[in-house]
Structure formats: structure tokens, C-alpha cells
Amino acid sequence: MLNLCILFQSSIKSDSYSLILKASNGDQNAKQTFQMFVQCLGKFLLPYIQRFHTNLIIIGGFIAIHAWYLIENELNMLSCCNRLI
């Protein structure tokens, strides 16, 4: 898997807000970065979900508030395939 930093190289500052703007404007590298982020998040959360038999996970923070539309579908696919919900 590509390193997220390598995938999203830019001379402009690369904070989450800038990444969200780029993805919103159709930048494929930025969109792919969000997809990879969600895949990594899912891999991280899965053992905890399985161990604690969770029915609900609340995802908050800046990215969840401002870029939910960029990560929602990928999270739903992970939950469907892994039977997280």
C-alpha cells in the first residue's frame, strides 16, 4: 500500500482542510488518500469491534464534520463486507 504522504504530495500546505478542498474539486490523489485513510481506519477498528461486539461507533472530529461525504461510502462498504454493523 502506498504511503499516504507519498500519494498526496504538494508544495502547498497539506493539512486536512486543504486535502478536503482538493478532493471536493475532483483531485483524484486527494480522493484516493481519503479512501486509503478509511481503509486503514477500518483495519484499525475491526479488532476492537469484534472483541467488544460493538453495535455503534461514533466518528467525530474535523474530517467527520467537513468531509463525511468523502468517507461515508467507503466506511459503509467496510461495515457491509466485515459485518461490522
JODA-V832981 format. One record per residue. N is the residue number from 0. RES is the residue in one letter. SS is DSSP state (2 for helix, 1 for strand, 0 for the rest). OMEGA is omega as a letter, one per 30 degrees, with the letter a starting at -180 (* if undefined). Layout:
n;res;ss;omega
N;RES;SS;OMEGA
N;RES;SS;OMEGA
This chain:
n;res;ss;omega
0;M;0;l
1;L;0;l
2;N;0;a
3;L;2;a
4;C;2;l
5;I;2;a
6;L;2;a
7;F;0;l
8;Q;0;a
9;S;0;l
10;S;0;l
11;I;0;l
12;K;0;a
13;S;0;l
14;D;0;a
15;S;2;l
16;Y;2;l
17;S;2;l
18;L;2;l
19;I;2;l
20;L;2;l
21;K;2;l
22;A;2;l
23;S;2;l
24;N;0;l
25;G;0;l
26;D;0;a
27;Q;2;l
28;N;2;l
29;A;2;l
30;K;2;a
31;Q;2;l
32;T;2;l
33;F;2;l
34;Q;2;l
35;M;2;l
36;F;2;a
37;V;2;l
38;Q;2;l
39;C;2;l
40;L;2;l
41;G;2;l
42;K;2;l
43;F;2;a
44;L;2;a
45;L;2;l
46;P;2;l
47;Y;2;l
48;I;2;a
49;Q;2;a
50;R;2;a
51;F;2;l
52;H;0;a
53;T;0;l
54;N;0;a
55;L;0;l
56;I;0;l
57;I;0;l
58;I;0;a
59;G;0;l
60;G;0;a
61;F;2;a
62;I;2;l
63;A;2;a
64;I;2;a
65;H;2;a
66;A;0;a
67;W;2;a
68;Y;2;l
69;L;2;a
70;I;2;a
71;E;2;a
72;N;2;a
73;E;2;l
74;L;2;l
75;N;2;l
76;M;2;l
77;L;2;a
78;S;2;l
79;C;2;a
80;C;2;a
81;N;2;a
82;R;0;a
83;L;0;a
84;I;0;*
